[in-house]
């Protein structure tokens, strides 16, 4: 890949990741369905795993992500596949709760694949770097 293509892919993927974070906070299912692949594998900080459908149900019914921050994002680009790594801070609480939100810091690895004209996230793995979060009732 040429440096110009590398730069344009990097810019595109960073914009998509920002959009993914905003869609999670807004619980915007339509945007998430565009960004997340139908065969998504999402592994949470506690090791539990979701598919696309179970992840969307989790966001709508179990947890409210109040804020989602990314930092130190790095990309490894392989034609139509990108491995994205970096830090993440989720600030979340149980949906419907008045509890103070909890911050969970993690290191994240994501796999984005370009099928046709657009990129989708196919795999997500978060490993906590701070205190392990409390379990969320399933």
C-alpha positions in Angstrom: 0.0 0.0 0.0 1.3 3.5 -0.8 1.8 6.1 1.9 -1.1 8.2 0.5 -3.4 5.2 0.6 -2.2 4.4 4.1 -3.0 7.9 5.2 -6.5 7.9 3.6 -7.3 4.5 5.1 -6.1 5.6 8.5 -8.2 8.8 8.3 -11.2 6.8 7.2 -10.9 4.2 9.9 -10.3 6.8 12.7 -13.5 8.6 11.6 -15.4 5.3 11.6 -14.1 4.5 15.1 -15.2 8.0 16.3 -18.6 7.4 14.7 -18.8 3.9 16.4 -18.1 5.5 19.8 -20.7 8.2 19.3 -23.3 5.6 18.1 -22.7 3.5 21.3 -23.2 6.5 23.6 -26.3 7.5 21.7 -27.5 3.9 21.5 -28.0 4.5 17.8 -28.9 1.1 16.5 -29.1 2.1 12.8 -25.6 3.5 12.8 -24.3 0.5 14.7 -25.8 -1.9 12.2 -23.9 0.0 9.4 -20.6 -0.1 11.3 -20.7 -3.5 12.9 -20.6 -6.7 10.7 -23.5 -9.2 10.9 -21.0 -11.8 12.1 -19.5 -9.5 14.8 -17.7 -11.2 17.7 -17.5 -8.7 20.6 -15.6 -9.8 23.7 -16.0 -7.7 26.8 -13.6 -6.9 29.5 -14.9 -9.7 31.7 -14.6 -12.2 28.9 -18.2 -12.6 28.0 -18.9 -12.6 24.3 -21.7 -11.1 22.2 -22.8 -11.4 18.6 -24.2 -8.4 16.8 -27.7 -9.1 17.9 -26.9 -9.8 21.6 -24.6 -6.8 21.7 -27.3 -4.5 20.5 -29.7 -6.0 23.1 -27.0 -5.5 25.8 -26.7 -1.8 24.9 -30.5 -1.2 24.7 -31.5 -3.2 27.8 -28.6 -3.7 30.2 -25.9 -1.0 30.1 -25.9 2.7 29.4 -22.5 3.9 28.1 -22.4 7.5 29.3 -19.0 8.3 27.7 -16.6 6.4 25.5 -13.0 7.6 25.0 -10.3 6.2 22.8 -6.5 7.0 23.0 -3.2 6.0 21.4 -4.9 4.3 18.5 -2.6 2.5 16.1 -3.5 0.8 12.9 -1.9 -2.1 11.0 -3.3 -2.1 7.4 -3.4 -5.2 5.3 -5.3 -4.5 2.0 -9.0 -4.9 3.0 -8.3 -5.7 6.7 -7.2 -3.4 9.5 -6.1 -4.3 13.0 -6.8 -1.3 15.3 -5.3 -1.2 18.8 -5.3 1.3 21.6 -6.7 2.4 24.9 -10.3 2.8 25.8 -12.2 4.3 28.7 -15.9 3.4 29.1 -18.0 5.3 31.6 -21.1 3.3 32.1 -23.9 2.2 34.5 -26.8 -0.2 34.4 -29.5 1.1 32.2 -32.3 2.8 34.3 -30.0 3.1 37.3 -29.4 6.3 39.2 -26.0 5.0 40.3 -22.9 7.0 39.7 -21.3 5.7 36.4 -18.2 3.5 36.6 -15.1 4.0 34.5 -13.5 1.0 33.0 -10.1 1.3 31.4 -9.0 -1.3 28.9 -6.7 -2.1 26.0 -8.7 -2.9 22.9 -8.0 -4.8 19.7 -10.4 -4.5 16.8 -10.5 -6.0 13.3 -12.1 -4.0 10.5 -12.8 -5.6 7.1 -13.7 -3.8 3.9 -16.3 -5.7 2.0 -17.5 -4.0 -1.2 -17.4 -0.2 -0.6 -17.3 0.2 3.1 -15.6 -1.0 6.3 -17.2 -2.9 9.1 -16.0 -4.0 12.5 -15.9 -7.8 12.7 -14.1 -8.4 15.9 -13.6 -6.5 19.2 -11.6 -7.6 22.3 -11.2 -5.5 25.4 -8.8 -6.4 28.2 -9.0 -4.4 31.4 -5.9 -2.4 32.4 -7.3 -1.1 35.7 -9.7 -2.6 38.2 -11.9 -5.3 36.8 -15.4 -4.0 36.3 -18.4 -5.4 38.2 -20.3 -8.1 36.4 -23.4 -6.9 34.5 -26.4 -9.2 35.0 -27.1 -11.0 31.8 
